[in-house]
Amino acid sequence: MHVHTLHKWQHDHHFLDEAAIASGQRRVLCVVALTAVTMVVEIIAGWIFNSMALIADGWHMASHTAALSITLYAYWYARGHARDPRYTFGTGKVGVLGGFSSALILGVVALLLAWESVDRLASPLAIAFDQAIVVAVVGLVVNLASAWILRGGGHGHSHVHDHGHAHEEDHNLRSAYFHVLADALTSVLAIVALLSGKYMGWAWMDPMMGIVGALVIARWSYGLLRDTSPILLDGGVDEETVGRIKETIESDADNLVADIHIWRVGSGRMAVILSVVTHQPRPPEHYKALLKDHSELAHITVEVNGCAGKSCLPRKQTT
């Protein structure tokens, strides 16, 4: 057999949804640019007007820009190495890894916010309410605009569609959205606390709202870690999906799925390796054809084992 004839049985392992990735990358780039500009303006304004509140929020925006840059880098890396043969099943999990990394950063932010808030409760500091309120309002406007951009200008951010099939959500974009949402939440809580302190004398509300914000951010971090870590460990495929695939194979002839492994290789894309035991062995292409309606399966490997005796199909005997 000549090498050039092997192309009939070969295929690529490019499982990225290019349109969704490009859209997410553009939106995150816009948010990074908006955040960076706000950062520069606040730092310069703080220096000119001798406002430590503005300077502090400017550096906060700098850390926010750095965190969002992880999301942007993940998109760039996934697209740039999508066809790199060193990645056996492509770079579809790079976005999930970006989401996981951002979730860790969110967790650290929650811890730092809680620590600082508890410290402020124990040792209150004088608050420049007017300047702080202005900074919080500006931050809220910027973050609401960023959230709107990340949601596609009002068209939703959770799922993308390709040829009529709903895909798994983009964890990389979701992490960026949570970063922006976390900042918007802290701005809202800060405004409430500062207004309470200015007009009602409740200075304790400022650190208390910080603790509330830390708890909410920690919950978002945990949710993102819970959703991304199983995928990175080749898990996270629900039993219903596994059952449907097995049922499709076993509904044909006297097939029995002896072994099956399913894992995610990209947004809404899965790979499956299954071992079939049957009295009527057919070529692997036959079993792949049975799974043609399972559009989420981007890569299928089938092992066919012939069975000579009835005892090798115990479950079929009982039906």
Steps between C-alpha positions, in 0.01 A plus 500: 500500500638839401512780754311739274194272503457534879313830470172306468532394864662815636333814637604811687447567870389860468195527726486876562192699408689772313204739477427482873868530593549803272186667641611439859849626428370824348269567794768436763745719307246786509456456876877488561543823298214672686635392838856604413389848389299545821805387699725763338241779538442426869870482586575828318195673651595376845851638459372838377230537770702332779228238544623171645151354442532554126858370490405191701206422268727555201740231621201279575405539133858400413461168681163454328666558161766240582236242595303558179823468302511132606170451319631684194822296497305174524303591187815601313687183598211267417459645150874521432565135592171346386672281241820434693559120488652511849146540637343159443142622516553865411490806723131500588580481871720810503192715555393274787848534650471879467168486684651282773795740543269800519286320759809462718567874468139575594546282809814692601316831444219380729749405774685833477174695502375311806833547681511873433133542599548320832809711567300819429227386740761456773689821417268751325656768279366842403320481164494783243138429407455744209808390307439132577140521374616656171758225454244227574247646254763526224610142568139379487434668164817352349423152629137507385621601154757219509236246606276612214786451254584153634138396463521585132316829518193339652502173303608277788839356589433149623463299185602514139334318212641325198288338227198501729663320793534659843854490631642488847562841652832677452665475843773744395244769414297411808803563723552844344132577553527399866805725546303797366190403697708472819628853449150630427371333816771654717423841346128467581570385856754780541249763386237369743752491785645845424159665477405336831820625657467853365133563579433266794842477663521123452871483421499130590290429191805546274703203632181295558405533134854394414442172686168446319670561165781259590249222575318550169826507301619186682180323396556596134858379526390166644237455229752566223755264658231232538402529131849514351705257709313182394548593133874550551510154662308344207183471706181698520300300243158426646366146529206581273733576209698181561177302521363638172818411314504148643133453417558604139769235455321225691170550316668355191530120462620339825770758571618557855723792598764339720702817561441868427700819562358845419667835562476859380747630241351844440191716533212258443738240356566154642717202415402139567688171508278197531542123487217299344440127556269332249414172327476691172822703466486785248768747386561796737340732244167325560499593869617853427207535262263396778620802698453751217213674680718568806634829363698568819738212415787652304735201529391132514724197547341153494646163598297201375520163677335189360321274749472129433299393805176618659666543838689808383174695466330448837280809488367418153401153612268639765302716254 
